């Protein structure tokens, strides 16, 4: 099994009209990229779709990690 580097990679987005950033481990970004392509989306479209469904008490990065894991386990692109 490949060992995670644990390095965070930051991507900048505009969310709810504000420029912000999301930092995830490189492995999570790679998975998000692949999931987005499978669903006919860009990584940004996929991220924004899930951030729009994020509960108010969840952080952006944590929520995206959960969505990536959930999608990987279920094969579904549905949010929330």
C-alpha positions, 0 to 999 in steps of 0.5 A: 500500500502506498504511504500518504505524503500528508502534504496539503495542497491548496486550491482557490475557489470562489464560493458564495461570491467570496474568494476562498481556499480549500486545503486537502491532502494530494491524495484527496484532490486526486480522488476528487479529480477522478470522481468529477471526471467520472461524473462529467464535471470539472473538479471545481463543479464537483467541489461547489456542488458539495459545498453548497450541500454542506451543513453549516456546522461542517468545515469545507475541507472536512466535508469534502473529505467525507464526500470523497470517502462516501462517493468512493465507498458507494460509487454515488455522486449524490451529496448530503 
